[in-house]
Amino acid sequence: MNDSNGSDTMNTASASSPVRTQTAFSVAANRNDGCVVVIPSGRLDAFGARQFQACLDEHVVEDVRCVVVDMADVHYLSSAAIRALVVYFKQCQQRGGALALAALQPYCREVLDVAGMLDRFMVFDSATAAVGACRALIREHVMNTHWDELEAHKTPCGTFKFIPGSPDACAIHVLGHVNEVLDASVNAQAISSKRFSETEYSIGLGGLGNEVDDYYGIMGEMITIGGTMVWLPTDGHDTPDFLIPKTDRGQVTIRTAYNVAIAGHFNEYVYFESDEPGGARVDDIYQALFSLSRQRREDYHGVLGLAFRAQMNAVYGSGITHSPVRELAPKDGGRIIDPANVKDWFEFDSAPRHERVTALLCGVGADMNGDLSFYDEKYLGAVFYLNPGNKDKPRALLHNHGVFFSELPMPSRAANLEKEIQHVLDDGDFVDMRHLLDSSTITSAIIGISYIQRFIKDPAGH
């Protein structure tokens, strides 16, 4: 029988939508190269905050400078948990580190904002990004407090000081094949779209635009570095274009038919200074790093991925002058690097294009004096080729692109490559972008080094 207050209706609703009366709370932690990553799950209320603080007490020992709290599975946050965060925020600051929050859910973000605490913490979209930023802070601390104790090597081209980076294995993601560029056989179906956040450090062939016709016939040399994409349209104007995104919602993407991207955090960072006022050649720097890697690193197998924030004394560049698509292919059916076609398809610098500039560079190099059999040969062939603009006999297989700015002061001892790259992007006056020839010279640089363990087909490819 139904009573007058509709209790039967209420019971039906309760049966179909049971009320949650309690939520299990758990918290885990792991050490990640100088950082403690704490992963709470459930309600961070007064009850959860006690377990949360106990976990922090256990894992944040004296040598820990950074804490990352992955908030992806936390949808409720109370003042008790905020107090615990503040305690460890202060501890990390005193040790030269930081406390970072990752993957904040909307309600938790609002609670922190209302409490006036949101701007106090470092906040990131993912735990991976937060760990990367914390590692950079740790490197800065090591640099500032132990500069004279850092491992240093003097070589014929200059001095290298090494700062530890990530222990994670690094890879190269390969999209397309360099032969498709050299054969001018690229077609519209071969072009992929990559988000800016997927191509933080990469080189290749590409463009920007919404419709295929916006970029297909004018694609050129490209580089992505620090999340910024710069490319040299082959429209006859010889003027690079670029986009520096502040957010990446996937609505504007990089269009590329050929892309070589460094995947993973850098294993080491190097502060390089040339002994010569005119600087050291790019290929000499690679040769020195190859030699030092053979001596120092068990994970070195002959290929390095590098990113530079550099002071350059002389820039020798090159660039293709036509989009290497099949509709524009050489009429003789040959390759664009054939002697009969080079003059029409390439521009090479015989004198320095730029002198005394600040540069952001990205590239890969294969040691021809090493045993490269560790790698799949098809990928080595997809990445490297002999650029006809390099007149000297090659001592290594190098593929480097650069973006150039008016000269900015070089920091005397900087370990945070990412911060220095962002500083150049924010404050530098943009000058140019080119494929970098081996004879270009560098006087000083901060270099991120990835010891490449494997080549992988880029997941964004077709």
C-alpha positions in Angstrom: 0.0 0.0 0.0 1.3 3.5 -0.8 1.1 6.0 2.0 0.3 9.7 1.5 3.8 11.0 1.8 5.1 9.0 -1.2 7.5 6.8 0.7 7.2 4.1 -1.9 8.5 6.5 -4.5 11.4 7.4 -2.2 12.3 3.7 -1.7 12.3 3.2 -5.4 14.7 6.1 -5.9 17.0 4.8 -3.2 17.1 1.4 -4.7 18.1 2.7 -8.1 20.6 5.4 -6.8 22.1 4.1 -3.5 23.5 6.8 -1.3 27.3 6.6 -0.8 27.9 6.8 3.0 31.6 6.4 3.1 34.6 6.3 0.7 37.7 4.2 1.3 40.8 6.4 1.4 44.2 5.1 0.4 47.6 6.7 -0.2 50.7 5.4 -1.8 54.2 6.9 -2.4 57.2 6.3 -4.5 60.6 7.8 -4.9 61.3 9.3 -8.3 64.9 10.5 -8.7 65.1 13.0 -5.8 61.3 13.5 -5.6 58.7 11.8 -3.6 55.5 11.3 -5.6 52.5 10.9 -3.2 49.3 9.4 -4.7 46.2 9.8 -2.5 42.8 8.4 -3.6 39.5 9.2 -2.0 38.3 12.1 0.2 41.1 14.2 1.7 39.0 15.2 4.6 40.1 15.3 8.3 40.2 11.5 8.4 42.1 11.1 5.1 44.4 13.9 6.0 45.8 11.9 9.0 46.8 9.0 6.7 48.1 11.5 4.1 50.3 13.2 6.7 51.5 9.9 8.1 52.6 8.9 4.5 54.4 12.2 4.1 56.1 11.8 7.5 57.4 8.3 6.4 58.7 9.2 3.0 59.8 12.8 3.1 63.1 12.2 4.7 66.0 14.6 5.0 67.5 14.2 1.6 64.1 14.7 -0.2 63.8 18.2 -1.6 60.6 17.9 -3.7 57.2 16.4 -3.2 54.7 15.9 -6.0 51.1 15.2 -4.9 49.1 13.5 -7.7 45.5 14.6 -7.1 43.9 12.8 -10.0 41.8 10.6 -7.7 40.9 13.2 -5.1 37.6 15.0 -5.5 37.3 16.4 -2.0 39.8 18.5 -0.1 39.5 20.0 3.4 41.5 22.5 5.5 43.1 19.6 7.4 44.8 18.4 4.2 45.8 21.9 3.2 47.5 22.3 6.5 49.5 19.1 5.8 50.5 20.4 2.4 51.7 23.7 3.9 53.9 21.9 6.4 55.7 20.1 3.7 55.7 23.0 1.3 57.8 24.9 3.9 60.1 21.9 4.5 60.8 21.6 0.8 61.4 25.3 0.4 64.0 25.2 3.2 65.8 22.4 1.3 65.9 24.3 -1.9 63.0 22.4 -3.5 59.3 22.7 -3.8 55.9 21.0 -3.3 53.9 20.6 -6.5 50.3 19.5 -7.1 49.3 17.6 -10.2 46.0 16.8 -11.9 43.8 19.0 -9.6 40.1 18.2 -9.8 37.8 21.2 -10.2 36.4 21.2 -6.6 39.9 20.8 -5.1 41.2 23.7 -7.2 38.3 25.9 -6.1 38.9 25.0 -2.4 42.5 26.0 -2.7 41.6 29.2 -4.5 39.0 30.1 -1.8 41.6 29.4 0.9 44.1 31.7 -0.9 46.5 28.8 -1.4 46.3 28.1 -5.1 49.1 30.5 -6.1 51.3 29.3 -3.3 51.9 25.8 -4.8 53.3 24.8 -8.2 50.3 23.3 -10.1 50.7 21.0 -13.2 48.3 19.2 -15.5 50.1 15.9 -14.9 52.4 14.2 -12.4 55.0 13.7 -15.2 55.2 17.5 -15.8 55.4 18.1 -12.0 58.2 15.6 -11.6 60.1 17.2 -14.5 59.8 20.7 -12.9 60.9 19.4 -9.6 64.0 17.6 -11.0 64.9 21.0 -12.6 64.8 22.6 -9.2 66.9 19.9 -7.7 69.5 20.4 -10.5 69.5 24.2 -9.8 70.2 23.5 -6.1 73.0 21.1 -7.0 74.5 23.7 -9.4 74.3 26.5 -6.9 75.7 24.6 -4.0 78.1 22.2 -5.6 79.3 23.9 -8.8 83.0 23.3 -8.1 82.4 19.7 -7.3 80.6 18.8 -10.5 82.2 16.3 -12.9 84.1 18.2 -15.5 86.1 17.1 -18.6 88.4 19.3 -20.7 88.5 18.3 -24.4 90.1 19.8 -27.5 86.9 21.8 -28.2 86.2 23.0 -24.7 85.1 22.1 -21.2 82.0 20.1 -20.3 80.5 20.1 -16.8 77.9 17.4 -16.2 74.8 17.6 -14.0 72.7 14.5 -13.4 69.3 14.2 -15.0 66.7 11.5 -15.3 67.5 7.8 -15.0 64.6 6.9 -17.3 65.3 5.3 -20.7 65.1 7.7 -23.6 63.9 7.0 -27.2 63.4 8.7 -30.5 59.9 8.8 -32.0 60.1 8.7 -35.8 57.2 9.8 -38.0 57.6 9.1 -41.7 61.0 8.6 -43.5 63.6 11.1 -44.6 63.6 9.3 -48.0 60.1 10.6 -48.6 61.4 14.1 -48.3 64.5 13.5 -50.4 62.4 11.7 -53.1 59.8 14.5 -53.0 57.2 11.8 -52.7 55.1 13.2 -49.8 51.4 13.2 -50.3 48.5 14.7 -48.4 47.6 11.3 -46.9 51.0 11.0 -45.3 50.6 14.2 -43.2 49.8 13.7 -39.5 48.6 16.2 -36.9 50.6 16.4 -33.6 49.7 18.4 -30.5 52.3 20.8 -29.3 52.6 19.0 -26.0 53.6 15.8 -28.0 56.5 17.4 -29.7 58.4 19.3 -27.1 61.8 18.6 -28.7 61.7 17.6 -32.4 62.9 18.4 -35.9 61.5 17.6 -39.3 59.3 18.8 -42.1 56.0 20.6 -41.4 53.8 23.6 -41.3 50.8 25.2 -39.6 47.3 25.7 -40.9 43.7 24.6 -40.7 43.1 23.2 -44.2 45.5 21.1 -46.2 45.8 23.9 -48.8 47.1 26.2 -46.1 50.4 24.3 -45.7 50.7 21.4 -48.1 52.4 23.3 -50.9 54.7 25.3 -48.7 55.9 22.9 -46.0 59.5 23.4 -44.9 62.1 22.8 -42.3 60.6 22.8 -38.7 61.7 22.6 -35.1 59.7 22.3 -31.9 61.5 23.3 -28.7 60.0 24.1 -25.3 56.6 23.5 -26.8 57.1 26.2 -29.5 56.9 25.3 -33.2 59.0 27.3 -35.7 59.0 26.5 -39.5 60.4 27.9 -42.7 57.6 28.1 -45.3 58.8 27.3 -48.8 56.7 30.2 -50.2 59.6 32.1 -51.7 59.7 34.8 -48.9 62.5 33.1 -46.9 60.8 34.2 -43.7 60.2 31.7 -40.8 56.9 31.6 -39.0 56.2 30.4 -35.4 53.6 29.8 -32.8 54.2 29.9 -29.0 51.1 28.3 -27.4 50.1 29.1 -23.9 47.6 26.3 -23.8 47.2 23.1 -25.8 43.6 22.0 -26.3 44.3 20.2 -29.5 42.5 22.7 -31.7 45.6 24.0 -33.3 48.1 21.2 -34.2 51.4 20.8 -36.0 51.1 19.4 -39.5 54.0 17.1 -40.3 54.9 14.4 -42.8 58.3 13.8 -41.3 59.2 14.3 -37.6 62.0 13.1 -35.3 61.2 13.7 -31.6 63.2 13.1 -28.5 61.0 11.2 -26.1 61.6 11.2 -22.3 63.4 13.4 -19.9 67.1 14.2 -20.5 69.5 11.8 -18.8 72.1 14.5 -18.2 72.7 18.2 -18.6 76.0 19.8 -19.6 77.4 23.3 -19.3 79.8 23.7 -22.2 82.4 26.5 -22.7 84.6 26.6 -25.7 88.3 27.4 -25.2 88.4 29.4 -28.5 86.9 32.9 -28.9 85.4 31.8 -32.2 83.7 28.8 -30.6 83.7 25.1 -31.4 82.1 23.6 -34.4 78.8 21.7 -33.9 80.3 18.4 -35.2 83.3 18.8 -32.8 81.0 19.2 -29.9 79.2 16.0 -30.9 82.5 14.2 -31.4 83.6 15.2 -27.9 80.3 14.0 -26.4 80.5 10.7 -28.3 84.0 10.1 -26.9 83.0 11.1 -23.3 79.8 8.9 -23.5 81.9 5.9 -24.5 84.0 6.4 -21.4 81.3 7.3 -18.9 78.0 5.7 -19.8 77.0 2.1 -19.9 73.7 3.1 -21.5 75.4 4.7 -24.5 75.0 2.8 -27.7 76.0 5.3 -30.3 73.1 7.8 -30.7 72.5 11.0 -28.8 69.5 13.3 -28.8 70.4 16.8 -27.8 68.8 20.1 -27.0 70.8 23.3 -26.6 70.4 26.8 -25.3 73.5 28.2 -27.0 75.6 31.3 -27.7 76.6 31.0 -31.3 79.5 32.9 -32.9 78.6 31.8 -36.5 75.5 30.2 -38.0 75.8 28.3 -41.2 72.3 27.2 -42.3 70.5 25.4 -45.1 66.9 25.0 -46.1 64.8 23.4 -48.8 63.2 25.9 -51.1 60.2 23.8 -52.3 57.7 21.6 -50.4 58.8 18.0 -51.2 55.4 16.8 -52.3 54.9 14.6 -55.3 53.1 17.3 -57.3 56.3 19.4 -57.1 58.8 16.6 -57.5 61.8 17.2 -59.8 60.8 16.7 -63.5 63.8 14.4 -64.1 62.4 11.9 -61.6 65.5 12.2 -59.5 66.0 13.0 -55.8 66.2 16.6 -54.5 69.8 16.0 -53.4 71.0 14.8 -56.8 73.6 17.2 -58.2 71.3 18.2 -61.0 68.6 19.3 -58.6 70.4 20.6 -55.5 70.7 24.2 -56.7 67.0 24.4 -57.4 65.9 22.7 -54.2 68.3 23.9 -51.5 69.8 27.1 -50.2 73.2 26.8 -48.4 75.3 29.4 -46.6 78.9 29.7 -47.7 79.4 32.6 -45.3 77.9 32.9 -41.8 74.2 33.8 -42.1 74.2 35.2 -38.5 76.9 36.0 -36.0 76.8 36.4 -32.2 73.3 35.2 -31.7 71.5 33.2 -29.0 70.1 29.9 -30.3 67.8 27.1 -29.3 68.8 23.9 -31.1 67.5 20.4 -31.3 69.1 17.5 -33.0 70.2 13.9 -33.1 73.6 12.4 -33.8 74.9 8.9 -34.6 78.5 8.0 -33.8 80.1 6.6 -37.0 83.1 5.3 -34.9 80.7 3.3 -32.7 78.8 0.0 -33.2 75.3 1.1 -34.2 74.0 -2.5 -34.6 72.2 -2.1 -31.2 69.5 -0.2 -33.2 67.0 -1.2 -35.9 68.7 -0.2 -39.1 65.5 0.9 -40.8 65.1 3.7 -38.2 68.6 4.9 -38.6 68.0 5.2 -42.3 64.7 7.0 -41.6 66.4 9.7 -39.6 69.9 10.4 -41.0 71.1 11.5 -44.4 74.2 13.3 -45.8 73.3 16.9 -46.2 75.0 18.2 -49.4 75.6 21.6 -47.7 78.2 20.0 -45.4 81.3 20.2 -47.5 83.7 18.5 -45.2 83.9 14.7 -45.0 81.4 13.7 -42.3 82.7 12.2 -39.1 79.2 11.6 -37.7 75.7 11.5 -38.9 74.1 14.7 -37.6 70.7 16.2 -38.1 70.1 19.5 -36.3 67.7 22.4 -36.6 67.9 25.8 -34.8 65.9 28.9 -34.1 67.9 32.1 -33.5 67.4 35.3 -31.5 69.3 38.5 -30.9 72.0 37.9 -28.3 71.0 37.5 -24.7 73.4 37.2 -21.8 74.4 33.6 -21.1 73.9 32.5 -17.4 77.2 31.6 -15.8 75.9 28.4 -14.1 72.4 27.4 -15.1 71.2 23.8 -14.7 67.5 24.5 -15.6 67.6 24.1 -19.4 63.8 24.3 -19.6 63.6 27.6 -17.7 66.4 29.0 -19.9 64.6 28.0 -23.1 61.4 29.6 -21.8 63.4 32.8 -20.9 64.7 33.0 -24.5 61.3 32.4 -26.0 59.7 35.1 -23.7 62.4 37.7 -23.9 64.4 37.1 -27.1 64.0 39.0 -30.3 63.3 36.4 -33.0 65.7 36.4 -35.9 65.6 33.2 -38.0 65.2 29.5 -38.2 67.3 27.0 -40.3 68.6 23.5 -40.7 72.0 23.8 -39.0 75.2 22.9 -40.9 78.0 21.1 -39.0 80.4 24.0 -39.5 78.3 26.4 -37.3 80.2 27.4 -34.1 79.1 27.6 -30.5 81.0 29.5 -27.7 78.9 28.3 -24.7 75.8 26.2 -24.2 73.5 24.4 -21.7 72.8 21.0 -23.3 70.3 18.4 -22.5 71.5 14.9 -23.4 69.3 11.8 -24.1 71.2 8.5 -24.4 68.9 6.9 -26.9 68.0 3.3 -26.2 65.6 2.7 -29.1 63.8 4.1 -32.0 60.0 3.9 -32.1 57.4 4.5 -34.8 55.7 7.7 -33.7 52.2 6.9 -32.4 50.8 10.0 -34.2 51.8 8.5 -37.6 49.6 6.7 -40.0 
